[in-house]
Amino acid sequence: MKNYLSELLTDVAEEQASVQALEKQAKDKQLESLLDKVNLAKQENAAMPLSRHPHDDREPEPIDELQIAPVKTRKSRAAGQTHTKSVNRESFQAMFFEVAGLTVAVPLIELGGIHHIEKTNTLMGKPKWYKGVMVHREQNINVVDTALWVMPEKCNQELLDSIKYQYVIMLNDSDWGLAAEHLVDTVTLQHDDVKWLDNPAKRKWLAGLVKDKMCALLDVDSLIELLENGVNINHD
């Protein structure tokens, strides 16, 4: 599954390079236009000073819920204080979990909680990646089959049968939770530890890629928006 993230990283790099090239072309045209105006002004009145333009198979040790409880999450802060896209301006903690051999990271400030997975009730008319509703302490949790959502094209029946979900990773203060097989670790990341997406329009759910682990860092708020709209990673 690391090859899947490698492909994703290549796609992201190509997209960013294309965007940067277009931006450079636009800036070059603006500069040429500005120089033309300056030269014209010089020709019309050489004596007048120019003024500047004003806009010039491994079983990782499970993380007990009690270990995570003291860490500040979105629920423990004032609503709206922090957004995933602003996380890249400072160091932050992230929790890593695994699904079908794929490692995924979520900022702790965007973590709504972790529950052991329980029985889910399927609903008619929902997408394939919608695992069902899990009732936990009178809360109805919409559980996402994370493997089917993130990499639907990789999920053949053999892979799906091999996945053993154990946890539900809650997203912010929403009713959405991602099914996870293993909880790996919590790590403090610095800005440069992540390859941030400058233009995430195509992959709104992806804030960036953690370089040394080659894993996806989720943009939780955007992910929730996609889930609410009933679409997967491919917007299907």
C-alpha positions in Angstrom: 0.0 0.0 0.0 3.0 2.3 0.3 3.1 2.3 -3.5 -0.4 3.8 -3.4 0.9 6.8 -1.4 3.9 7.1 -3.7 1.6 7.4 -6.6 -0.4 10.0 -4.7 2.7 11.9 -3.9 3.7 11.9 -7.5 0.3 13.2 -8.6 0.4 15.9 -6.0 3.9 17.0 -7.0 2.9 17.2 -10.7 -0.2 19.2 -9.9 1.7 21.7 -7.8 4.4 22.0 -10.4 1.8 22.7 -13.1 0.1 25.3 -10.8 3.5 27.0 -10.1 4.3 27.1 -13.8 1.0 28.8 -14.6 1.5 31.3 -11.8 5.0 32.2 -13.1 3.6 32.7 -16.6 0.9 35.1 -15.2 3.5 37.0 -13.2 5.8 37.3 -16.2 2.9 38.7 -18.3 2.1 41.2 -15.5 5.7 42.3 -15.3 6.0 42.8 -19.1 2.8 44.8 -19.1 4.1 47.0 -16.3 7.4 47.6 -18.1 5.6 48.6 -21.2 3.6 51.2 -19.3 6.8 52.5 -17.7 8.6 52.8 -21.0 5.6 54.6 -22.6 5.5 57.1 -19.7 9.3 57.7 -20.2 8.8 58.4 -23.9 5.9 60.8 -23.3 7.5 62.8 -20.6 11.2 62.1 -19.9 11.5 64.9 -17.4 8.7 63.7 -15.1 9.8 61.3 -12.4 8.1 57.9 -12.4 5.8 57.0 -9.5 5.5 53.4 -8.3 2.3 51.5 -8.8 0.5 51.1 -5.5 -0.1 47.3 -6.0 3.5 47.1 -7.4 1.0 -8.4 10.0 2.6 -6.8 12.6 0.4 -6.0 15.6 1.3 -2.6 16.9 0.6 -1.9 20.5 -2.9 -0.5 20.8 -3.1 2.9 22.3 -5.5 2.9 25.3 -8.2 5.5 25.3 -7.0 6.7 28.6 -3.6 7.6 27.1 -5.2 9.9 24.6 -7.8 11.5 27.0 -5.5 14.1 28.5 -4.4 15.5 25.1 -6.3 18.6 24.0 -8.6 17.8 21.1 -11.1 20.0 19.2 -13.8 19.1 21.7 -11.7 20.4 24.6 -11.2 23.8 23.0 -13.5 26.6 22.1 -15.4 25.9 18.9 -13.8 27.2 15.8 -10.5 28.1 17.4 -8.3 26.0 15.2 -8.7 24.6 11.7 -6.7 21.9 10.1 -5.4 24.2 7.3 -3.9 26.5 10.0 -2.1 23.6 11.7 0.9 23.9 9.3 1.9 27.2 10.9 3.2 25.6 14.0 4.2 22.3 15.6 1.3 20.0 16.3 0.6 16.5 17.5 -0.8 13.9 15.2 -2.0 10.4 15.8 -1.2 7.6 13.3 -3.4 4.6 12.6 -3.4 1.8 10.1 -6.0 0.5 7.6 -5.1 -2.4 5.3 -1.4 -1.7 5.5 -1.9 2.0 4.8 -0.9 4.5 7.5 -3.0 7.6 8.0 -2.4 10.6 10.3 -5.0 12.9 12.0 -4.1 16.0 14.0 -5.0 15.5 17.6 -6.7 18.9 17.8 -9.1 17.5 15.1 -9.7 14.2 17.0 -13.1 13.8 18.5 -12.3 10.6 20.4 -11.5 6.9 19.9 -13.9 4.0 20.5 -13.7 0.3 20.2 -15.8 -0.7 17.2 -19.1 -2.3 18.0 -21.9 -3.7 16.0 -23.0 -1.5 13.1 -26.4 -1.4 11.5 -26.4 -1.0 7.7 -28.8 1.5 6.1 -30.4 1.2 2.7 -29.3 3.6 -0.1 -25.9 4.4 1.4 -22.6 4.2 -0.5 -20.5 1.0 -0.3 -18.0 2.8 2.0 -20.7 3.5 4.6 -20.2 0.7 7.1 -23.3 1.6 9.1 -24.5 3.2 12.3 -22.9 2.4 15.6 -24.6 3.3 18.8 -22.2 4.4 21.5 -23.5 5.9 24.7 -26.7 7.0 23.0 -24.8 8.7 20.2 -25.4 7.4 16.6 -22.0 7.3 14.9 -21.7 7.1 11.1 -18.9 4.6 10.7 -16.8 4.8 7.5 -15.1 1.8 6.0 -11.9 3.7 5.6 -10.3 1.3 3.1 -13.2 1.5 0.8 -13.4 5.3 1.1 -9.6 6.0 0.6 -8.7 3.4 -2.0 -11.8 1.8 -3.6 -9.9 0.7 -6.7 -7.6 -1.4 -4.5 -10.3 -3.1 -2.4 -11.0 -6.5 -3.9 -12.9 -9.1 -1.9 -9.8 -10.8 -0.7 -8.5 -7.5 0.8 -11.8 -6.7 2.4 -12.1 -10.1 4.0 -8.6 -9.6 5.5 -9.4 -6.3 7.2 -10.1 -6.5 10.9 -11.4 -3.2 12.2 -10.9 -2.6 15.9 -11.4 1.1 16.5 -13.5 4.1 15.3 -11.6 7.4 15.0 -14.1 10.2 15.6 -13.7 13.3 13.4 -14.0 16.6 15.4 -17.4 17.0 17.1 -19.2 15.4 14.2 -21.1 12.1 14.1 -18.6 10.6 11.6 -15.9 8.1 12.5 -13.2 6.3 10.5 -12.8 2.6 11.1 -9.2 1.6 11.9 -7.4 -1.6 12.3 -4.4 -0.5 14.5 -3.5 2.6 16.5 0.2 3.2 15.9 1.5 6.2 17.8 1.2 9.9 18.6 4.0 12.2 17.2 4.8 15.9 17.4 5.3 17.2 13.9 7.0 20.4 12.7 6.0 22.4 9.7 8.8 21.0 7.6 7.9 17.4 8.5 4.9 17.7 6.1 4.7 18.2 2.4 1.7 20.5 2.4 -0.8 20.8 -0.4 -0.8 24.4 -1.8 -3.7 23.7 -4.1 -6.0 21.0 -2.4 -9.0 21.6 -4.7 -8.7 18.1 -6.2 -8.0 16.3 -2.8 -9.8 18.4 -0.2 -9.5 15.6 2.3 -5.7 15.7 2.2 -3.8 18.3 4.1 -0.5 17.0 3.1 1.9 14.0 3.3 4.1 13.2 6.3 7.5 12.9 4.7 9.4 10.4 6.8 6.4 8.0 7.1 5.0 8.6 3.6 1.5 8.7 4.9 -1.5 11.0 4.4 -2.3 13.8 6.9 -6.1 14.3 6.9 -7.8 17.7 6.5 -10.6 16.7 8.9 -13.0 19.5 8.2 -12.9 19.0 4.5 -13.2 15.2 5.0 -16.3 15.7 7.0 -17.8 17.9 4.2 -17.1 15.2 1.6 -18.7 12.5 3.9 -21.8 14.7 4.4 -22.1 15.0 0.6 -21.9 11.2 0.3 -18.8 11.1 -1.9 -15.5 9.2 -1.6 -11.9 10.1 -2.3 -12.7 10.2 -6.1 -15.9 12.3 -5.5 -17.9 9.3 -6.6 
